[in-house]
Amino acid sequence: MPHPIGVASSANQLVGASVSGAVAHWRRGNVDIAMAVVMLIGGLGGSVVGVWLFGLLLRWGQVDLFISLAYAILLGMWDR
């Protein structure tokens, strides 16, 4: 299976499970609206910046280098 299809299929399953869980907690009154708004704003903002950065790196031809460096840096920071 090609990677984009696998990632998209997995993302759809995660969305379904997340929405189902959120609705169940909403019905029980366990949802903090203020925290949900903060997380929504942060998620949307991070997505917009991520798409912009990916497009910029794609135009420069540096996507693979950036991902490799980011992965190495994150692995190096994990043990601290």
N, C-alpha and C positions, 0 to 999 in steps of 0.2 A: 504494500500500500504506500503510495507517495506520502511524504511527510506533511505537506499542507492539508491533505485530506484527513490524515490521522489527527492533526492538531485541531482542525475545525470540528471534527466529530467529538473529540474530547471536550472542547470548549462548550459545545451545545449541551452535552450531558451535565457539565458543571453548572451551567446557567439554569437548567431545569431543576437540579437538586437544590441550588441556592434559592431560587424563587419559591419552591415548595417549602423549604425550611423557614424562609422569611414569613410566608403567609401563616404557617403554623404558629410561629412565635408571636406574630401580630395578633392573632385570634386569642392568644393567652395573655396578651398585654405585656409581653416581655421585650418590646422593641423601644429603645431609647431614640426618640425622634431627633433630638439634637445631635447625638452621635451619628445617626444615620445620615443626616444632612452633611456633617463634616466629612464623613467618609465618602459620600457621593461627590462632593466638591473636589476633594483630594484625588479621587479616582478619575474623574473627568479631566481635571487639570493635568494629572500625570499622563493620561492617555494622549491628550493633545500635544503635550511637550514631547512625549515619546515618538509619536507619529512625525512631528516636525523634525526631531533629531534624526530619526531613521531616514527620512527623505533627504536631509542635508548630507548625511554620511553616504547615502546611496549615490548622490550626485558627485561627491568627491571620490567615490570608489573605495571608501575606507570602512565599510560595514564589517567585513570579516576581521580586520585588525582591531576595531573598537570592541567587538564582542569577545575576541580572544583576550584582550587586555583587561576588560571588565571582569571576565571570568577568573583570570589569574589573580587580580586584585581582591575580588571577593573571597576566593579560596584562601588567600594569604591573610585576610582579616579574620577569618572564621575562628582561628585558634586563640585569638586574643581575648 
